[in-house]
Amino acid sequence: MKAVISVTGRDACGIIAKVSAVCAEKKVNILDISQTVLQDYFSMIMLVDVTEITEPFAAFVDRMTRLGTENRLAIHAMHEDIFNAMHRI
């Protein structure tokens, strides 16, 4: 199973490291990552494998949301089934 994690906010040192550290801690494997900085704004999208996740996916989503709040970022984690349903024509 896969999920999409998006991160947006003001650029700061260590954003990728903080998000990847939580992923590693919960055994969420990063499959692909794209990030850019537009002037002072950071944007990142990650495709992750949640097959081996060590907690319920909803708890992981909550943890990512808290990480975002703690760092003044918007972090959203969405299971691929929901992501695909949202973008189906």
N, C-alpha and C positions, 0 to 999 in steps of 0.2 A: 504494500500500500504506500501511496505517496501523498505528500502534502505540499502546499505552497506557503511560504512565509514571506511577507512583505514588510519592509522597514522604511519609514520616511521620517525626516526631521532635520534639524540643524546639524551640520557636519561637526563631528568631534572625534578625537583620537580614541580608537578601541571599540568602535561600534561592532564591526565584524567579529572581533575577538570575543566580545561579550555574548553575542547571539550564538556563535559557534560553540562557546564553552557550555552553554545550556544544552545545546543539541548533543554534544559529546557526553555530557553528564547523564542524559536521558536515553542514550544509545540511538539517537536520531542521526542517520547518515546523510551528509550533504552530497547530493548528486550533481547539482549544477548551481552556479551562483552568478549573478550579474549585478554590478553596482556602479553607480556614477555619482559624481558630485556636480551639481549645477549651481555655480556661484557658492553660496553658503549652505546649500541644501543637499542632504544625503538621501539617496534612494537605492534600495536593494531588493532584489527578488531572489529567493532561494527555492530550488526544488529539492525536497528531502524525502528519504525513505523512512517510513515510520513502522516498518515490519517488526523491528526488534525493540520498539519503544518500551521503557520500563515502568510506565505509568499510563493510566487512561488518557486518551488523546485530549479529552476535555480539560484535564488537569494541566497538560502541556500547553494548551491554548491559554489558559489562565496564567501560567507562569510566564509565557511570552508577553502577555498583556501587562503584567506587573513589571517585567523588565523594561518595557517601553515607558511605562509611567515613571519608574525610578530614574530613567535617563532622558526624560522629556522627548520621547520618540513615539510614533505610532507603529506598533508591531502587531500584525495580524497573521495568524496561522489558520489555514483552511484546508481541510481534507480534500483530496482530489475529487472525490465523488460530488461534493458540494460545488467545488470550483467548476467541474465539467458541466453540472446541471445548470449553473448560472450562465454559462457561455454556450449552451446548446441552442441552435436555431430551429 
